[in-house]
């Protein structure tokens, strides 16, 4: 089975400061890479990671899917403050 790492970038933070008010304090432009085990970089808010889980799994393992035409998939965290763009990193 091929497993592709997923690049996750905070492409929009809807606050005046550009920083999420949640405990993870996600900043605009922050990038994490999610590999087969855990985020390989600074890390991602646990609630945002849970929200992106199903799509992350599809992007990491499936071929021939509709999102591949665009090359990325945007998902907003459960609190609505941060939009993440998911793309294959490998």
Phi, psi and omega in degrees: 000131176272134178235118180266133173293150182244127176273131184234112182244135174283102185265347177207131174233115186270065172221163178292332184269346185077015179233134178296138179283355180287179185294334181281341179054044180299134181253150175304131179089353180296135182237135174232152174244127181254113181261200182293344183245296184212170173306133184269001182232217185306325180116168183230148174308132184298327180287322177293319179299319178296322180292325182271355185310307182298316181290323178300318180295316178298314181295327183284333190238337189261151176241158175071029182263159183300321183298336183294336177297320178277325180095353180208170178216128178263139177220139180261140180298161182301333182271350176084006183274327188234134171254128180253141174253120180261130175220158176287131178267341180214000000 
